[in-house]
Amino acid sequence: MRLAPVLALATALLTPPGALAQTPSPEDGTATAELTDLVNAMLAALMGEGEVTAQRLQEEVAEAGGIPFRRDVPVAFMGHDELVAYLRDVLDAEYPPERADADRRLLLAFDLLEPGTDLRSLRARLLEENVVGFYDERPGRRQLFAVSEDQAFTPMNQIVLAHELRHALQDQYEDLHWQLPEEVGDFDDRRMAWMALLEGDATLVMERFLLARLGALGLAGAGGLGGGSYSDLPLAGMSQLSGAPPVVRDHLVMPYLVGRDFAQALEARDGPEGMRDAWRRPPDSTEQVLHPDKFFVREPPRVVVPRRAPAAGRLLSQGVFGELLLRSLLEEPGEAPGAAGWGGDAWRLWDVGAGTALVWTSAWDTLSDAAEFEAALRLRLARRRGSAATREPWAVFEGPAGWRFAVRREADTVELVSSDDGATFDSLLR
């Protein structure tokens, strides 16, 4: 089950963009509860406080999304303590320590995480502090939950449940849990593209659900709640997510934002039937999500095979990094010109006994795209790690805790090699 903090997202979407930067990041449960109460009061004044049932919510979601439910979706309530216990069980089943450790080492090898970060604990905390509703799509579960101590449909969890009901509907048409092979990790571009499709679609339906409620009261304005592209929303004010490392924040939130823009483009072209087809044949890459025209013509990513490997080592993970996470790597807002022109990539990550080694190779649409990305990557590493040393044809950067990073370009490909083991690093460069 892939849970994400919907409360933070919903709060951001319902807050004027200019106010997001001034929204305090609550440091304790009391502040979080006060923020939630404030949003609920605001929404109650806007949406009205008529009787709400699970059946009515389901009908509104079906109408907002243009696709009917095949069967009813019961809603179960749980308190916060029950949520914490449930999420711990989910993490044990879906994100065991060895998988979290492989992800941690991968992000360290990309210089996206500081040494000493406990990725699994961080993820658990973010979920516990932010989730107010979720759909568990695991076989044998398939259950929708609302987090509410008084077991009531508050205005906030009605909006969140509209989002999660859309996930339940998606699951009635396509088995969400088994769409991707289990070995495709959380930081793999293929899973990011799949999540962007699902979360973007559910976010668009959530927006329409709210607009329909406001419209019934004569309060809905023209256009969407975001007033344009959701990918332009500032992220730093998003509830507790502001305390997360940027790559973790982007990984959790960006599928909602860029996915919503993708869903809007898809429905504008092909309507609800186009969305149903996309659930069956999802985007192959986040490049297709970020540039929908590439999805419409089904432009596939290039197949890339890293050419280097340590002399001895145990393979921890392999996958595709993709354009969306490259934006996080380059720390480029907006269109991220350095990541544009991505054609395909592949990483392999090894345990080398004394440490970790990464080899990542990326392919680019043109020679100039490759040169632009190489320059952007070198600039980013220099900004964080100081000037490069030259070991032709590599530019080498010294990182924390013994990590070293090397970059080189050859024609339309760019390689990144990194390791916290000196001997392994030197052998890879040779």
C-alpha positions in Angstrom: 0.0 0.0 0.0 1.4 3.4 -1.0 0.2 6.0 1.5 0.8 9.7 1.2 0.0 12.6 3.5 -3.3 13.9 2.0 -3.9 16.4 4.9 -0.9 18.5 3.9 -1.9 18.5 0.3 -5.6 19.4 0.9 -4.5 22.2 3.2 -2.3 23.6 0.6 -4.9 23.4 -2.2 -7.5 25.1 -0.1 -5.1 28.0 1.0 -4.5 31.0 -1.2 -1.0 30.5 -2.7 0.2 33.8 -1.3 -0.6 32.7 2.2 1.2 29.3 2.0 4.6 30.8 2.8 3.1 32.4 6.0 1.4 29.2 7.2 3.1 28.1 10.4 4.5 24.6 10.5 3.1 23.2 13.7 5.7 21.5 15.9 3.3 19.4 18.0 -0.1 17.6 18.0 -1.9 20.5 19.6 -0.9 22.9 16.8 -1.8 20.4 14.2 -5.3 19.9 15.8 -5.8 23.7 15.9 -4.9 24.0 12.2 -7.3 21.2 11.3 -10.1 22.7 13.4 -9.5 26.1 11.7 -9.7 24.5 8.2 -12.8 22.6 9.2 -14.5 25.7 10.5 -13.6 27.6 7.3 -14.9 24.7 5.1 -18.1 24.3 7.1 -18.9 27.9 6.5 -18.3 27.5 2.8 -19.8 24.0 2.2 -22.7 24.0 4.6 -23.3 21.5 7.3 -26.1 19.3 5.9 -26.3 15.6 6.7 -23.6 13.7 4.9 -23.5 9.9 4.4 -21.0 7.5 2.8 -23.5 6.8 0.0 -23.9 10.5 -0.7 -20.1 11.0 -0.9 -19.8 8.1 -3.3 -22.5 9.5 -5.6 -20.8 12.9 -5.6 -17.4 11.4 -6.4 -18.9 9.3 -9.3 -20.5 12.4 -10.7 -17.3 14.5 -10.3 -15.2 11.9 -12.0 -17.6 10.8 -14.7 -17.0 7.1 -14.0 -19.5 5.0 -11.9 -18.7 2.7 -9.0 -19.1 -1.0 -9.7 -20.0 -1.7 -6.1 -20.4 0.2 -2.8 -17.4 1.2 -0.8 -17.9 1.1 3.0 -16.1 3.6 5.1 -14.6 2.7 8.5 -13.5 5.2 11.1 -10.4 5.0 13.3 -8.9 7.3 15.9 -5.3 8.6 15.7 -3.9 5.9 18.0 -5.5 3.2 15.8 -4.0 5.0 12.8 -0.5 4.9 14.3 -0.8 1.1 15.0 -2.2 0.5 11.5 0.5 2.4 9.8 3.2 0.5 11.7 1.7 -2.7 10.5 1.7 -1.4 6.9 5.3 -0.3 7.1 6.3 -3.7 8.5 4.6 -5.4 5.6 5.3 -2.9 2.7 8.4 -1.1 3.8 10.6 -3.4 5.9 14.0 -2.2 7.3 16.0 -3.7 4.5 14.0 -2.0 1.8 14.2 1.3 3.6 17.9 0.9 4.1 18.4 0.3 0.3 16.4 3.5 -0.4 18.4 5.4 2.2 21.7 4.3 0.6 20.4 5.2 -2.9 19.5 8.7 -1.8 22.9 9.1 -0.1 24.6 7.9 -3.3 22.7 10.6 -5.3 23.7 13.2 -2.6 20.0 13.7 -1.8 20.1 12.8 1.9 22.3 13.7 4.8 24.2 10.9 6.5 22.4 9.7 9.7 18.9 10.2 8.3 16.6 7.4 9.4 14.4 7.2 6.3 11.9 4.6 7.6 11.3 6.5 10.9 10.9 9.8 8.9 8.4 8.3 6.6 6.4 6.8 9.6 6.4 10.2 11.3 5.2 12.0 8.2 2.3 9.6 7.7 1.3 9.6 11.3 1.2 13.4 11.4 -0.6 14.0 8.1 -2.9 11.2 7.1 -6.5 11.8 7.8 -8.0 9.3 5.4 -6.7 6.5 3.1 -7.7 3.5 1.0 -5.9 0.3 1.6 -5.7 -1.5 -1.8 -3.9 -4.6 -0.5 -5.4 -7.9 -1.5 -7.7 -9.1 1.4 -8.1 -5.5 2.7 -9.5 -3.1 0.1 -10.9 -0.9 2.8 -11.5 2.9 3.0 -10.7 4.6 6.3 -11.5 8.0 7.7 -9.4 9.2 10.7 -11.9 10.9 13.1 -12.0 10.6 16.9 -15.7 11.3 17.0 -16.4 9.1 13.9 -18.0 12.0 11.9 -17.7 13.2 8.4 -16.0 16.6 9.0 -15.6 19.0 6.1 -11.9 18.2 5.9 -12.3 14.4 5.8 -15.1 14.7 3.3 -12.7 16.3 0.9 -10.0 13.7 1.7 -12.5 10.9 1.4 -13.5 12.2 -2.1 -9.9 11.7 -3.0 -9.7 8.3 -1.5 -13.0 7.1 -2.9 -11.6 7.8 -6.3 -8.7 5.4 -5.5 -11.3 2.8 -4.4 -13.0 3.3 -7.8 -9.7 3.0 -9.7 -9.1 -0.3 -7.8 -12.5 -1.6 -9.0 -11.4 -1.2 -12.6 -7.7 -2.1 -12.3 -5.9 -4.0 -9.5 -3.8 -1.2 -8.1 -1.6 -3.3 -5.9 -0.2 -5.5 -8.7 0.1 -3.0 -11.5 3.9 -2.9 -11.1 6.3 -5.6 -10.2 7.2 -5.7 -6.5 10.9 -5.1 -7.3 10.1 -1.6 -8.7 11.0 0.5 -5.7 9.5 3.7 -4.3 12.1 5.9 -5.9 11.9 4.3 -9.3 10.6 6.5 -12.1 8.1 3.8 -13.2 6.4 3.9 -9.7 6.5 7.7 -9.6 4.7 7.8 -13.0 2.1 5.3 -11.8 1.6 7.3 -8.5 1.3 10.5 -10.5 -1.4 9.1 -12.6 -3.4 7.8 -9.6 -2.9 10.8 -7.3 -3.3 13.4 -10.0 -6.6 11.8 -11.1 -7.8 11.6 -7.5 -6.7 15.2 -6.9 -8.6 16.5 -9.9 -11.8 14.6 -8.8 -11.3 16.0 -5.2 -11.2 19.5 -6.7 -14.3 19.0 -8.8 -16.1 17.5 -5.7 -15.4 20.7 -3.7 -16.2 23.0 -6.6 -19.6 21.2 -7.0 -20.3 21.7 -3.3 -19.4 25.4 -3.5 -21.3 25.8 -6.8 -24.5 24.4 -5.1 -24.1 27.4 -2.7 -23.3 29.8 -5.4 -19.7 30.2 -4.2 -17.6 28.5 -6.9 -15.6 30.8 -9.1 -14.3 30.1 -12.6 -11.4 27.8 -13.1 -9.7 25.4 -10.7 -8.8 25.9 -7.1 -5.1 26.3 -7.9 -5.6 29.2 -10.3 -3.3 27.5 -12.9 -0.8 24.8 -12.9 -0.7 23.0 -9.5 3.0 22.2 -10.1 3.7 25.9 -9.5 2.3 25.7 -5.9 5.0 26.5 -3.3 5.6 23.4 -1.2 7.5 24.8 1.8 4.4 25.6 3.8 2.8 22.2 3.6 2.1 21.3 7.2 4.6 18.9 8.7 6.2 18.2 5.4 8.3 21.4 5.7 10.6 19.5 8.1 11.3 16.7 5.6 14.4 16.6 3.3 13.5 18.2 -0.1 13.7 14.8 -2.0 11.3 13.2 0.5 8.9 16.1 0.3 9.1 16.0 -3.5 8.6 12.3 -3.6 5.5 12.5 -1.5 3.9 15.6 -2.9 4.9 16.1 -6.5 2.9 13.1 -7.9 -0.2 14.9 -6.7 0.7 18.2 -8.3 2.2 17.3 -11.6 -0.2 14.4 -11.8 -3.2 16.7 -11.5 -2.0 18.7 -14.4 -1.5 15.5 -16.4 -4.9 14.2 -15.5 -6.5 17.5 -16.6 -4.7 17.3 -20.0 -5.7 13.7 -20.4 -9.4 14.3 -19.7 -9.4 17.4 -21.8 -8.3 15.3 -24.8 -10.0 11.9 -24.2 -12.6 12.4 -21.4 -13.3 9.9 -18.7 -12.7 7.0 -21.1 -9.2 8.2 -21.7 -8.6 8.1 -17.9 -9.9 4.6 -17.7 -7.6 3.6 -20.5 -4.6 5.2 -18.7 -5.3 3.1 -15.6 -5.0 0.0 -17.8 -1.9 1.4 -19.7 -0.3 3.9 -17.4 2.5 6.3 -18.4 5.9 4.6 -18.9 7.8 7.5 -17.3 7.4 10.8 -15.5 8.6 12.4 -18.7 5.2 11.4 -20.1 3.5 12.8 -17.1 5.4 16.1 -17.3 5.0 16.3 -21.1 1.6 14.8 -21.9 2.1 15.0 -25.6 4.8 12.3 -25.2 2.2 10.1 -23.5 -0.3 10.6 -26.2 2.2 9.3 -28.8 3.5 6.8 -26.4 7.2 7.9 -26.8 9.1 5.3 -24.8 12.1 6.0 -22.7 15.4 4.7 -24.1 16.7 1.4 -22.6 20.0 2.2 -20.8 22.4 -0.2 -19.2 25.2 1.1 -16.8 28.5 0.0 -18.2 30.4 -0.1 -14.9 30.3 -2.4 -11.8 32.5 -2.9 -8.8 34.8 -5.9 -8.9 32.9 -7.5 -6.0 29.6 -6.5 -4.5 26.1 -7.5 -3.8 23.4 -5.8 -5.9 21.0 -3.9 -3.6 18.7 -2.3 -6.1 18.4 -1.2 -9.7 15.9 1.0 -11.5 15.2 4.2 -13.3 15.6 7.7 -11.7 13.6 9.7 -14.3 12.9 13.3 -15.1 10.8 14.2 -12.1 13.4 13.1 -9.5 16.1 14.7 -11.6 14.3 18.0 -10.9 14.8 17.3 -7.2 18.4 16.4 -7.8 19.2 19.6 -9.7 17.2 21.7 -7.2 15.6 23.5 -10.2 12.1 24.9 -9.8 9.4 25.1 -12.5 10.3 23.6 -15.8 13.8 22.6 -14.7 15.7 23.2 -18.0 18.6 21.0 -16.9 16.3 18.0 -16.7 14.5 18.6 -20.0 15.6 16.4 -22.8 15.8 13.3 -20.7 15.7 10.2 -22.8 16.2 7.4 -20.3 18.4 6.3 -17.5 19.3 3.4 -15.2 21.0 3.0 -11.9 22.6 0.1 -10.1 23.4 0.2 -6.4 25.8 -2.3 -4.7 26.8 -3.2 -1.2 30.6 -3.5 -1.4 31.2 -4.7 2.1 32.9 -1.6 3.4 30.2 0.7 2.0 28.0 1.5 -1.0 28.6 2.1 -4.7 26.3 3.6 -7.3 26.6 3.7 -11.0 24.0 5.7 -12.9 23.9 6.3 -16.7 21.5 8.7 -18.4 20.8 9.2 -22.1 19.6 12.4 -23.6 17.6 13.4 -26.6 20.4 15.5 -28.1 24.1 16.3 -27.5 23.2 19.8 -26.3 20.6 18.3 -23.8 23.4 16.1 -22.4 25.8 19.0 -22.2 23.2 21.2 -20.4 22.4 18.4 -17.9 26.1 17.7 -17.2 26.7 21.4 -16.6 23.6 21.7 -14.3 24.7 18.6 -12.3 28.3 19.8 -11.9 26.9 23.2 -10.8 24.6 21.6 -8.2 27.4 19.4 -6.8 29.8 22.4 -6.7 27.2 24.5 -4.9 26.8 21.8 -2.2 30.3 20.2 -2.1 32.8 22.8 -3.3 35.0 22.9 -6.4 35.6 19.8 -8.4 38.9 18.0 -8.7 39.7 16.8 -12.2 40.5 13.2 -13.0 40.1 13.0 -16.7 37.4 12.6 -18.0 35.8 12.8 -14.6 34.9 15.8 -12.4 35.2 14.6 -8.7 33.5 16.1 -5.7 34.1 15.4 -2.1 31.0 14.8 0.1 30.3 14.0 3.7 31.1 10.8 5.6 33.6 9.7 3.0 31.3 10.0 0.0 32.8 11.0 -3.3 30.9 11.8 -6.5 32.2 11.7 -10.1 30.5 13.0 -13.3 31.4 12.7 -16.9 29.8 13.1 -20.3 30.4 11.0 -23.4 28.4 12.1 -26.5 24.7 12.1 -25.5 25.2 10.1 -22.2 26.1 11.4 -18.7 27.4 9.1 -16.0 27.4 9.6 -12.2 29.5 7.3 -10.0 29.6 7.6 -6.2 30.8 5.6 -3.3 31.7 6.0 0.4 34.5 3.4 -0.1 37.6 4.9 -1.5 39.1 1.8 -3.2 35.7 1.0 -4.8 35.3 4.5 -6.0 38.8 4.6 -7.6 38.2 1.2 -9.3 35.0 2.4 -10.8 36.7 5.5 -12.3 39.3 3.3 -13.8 
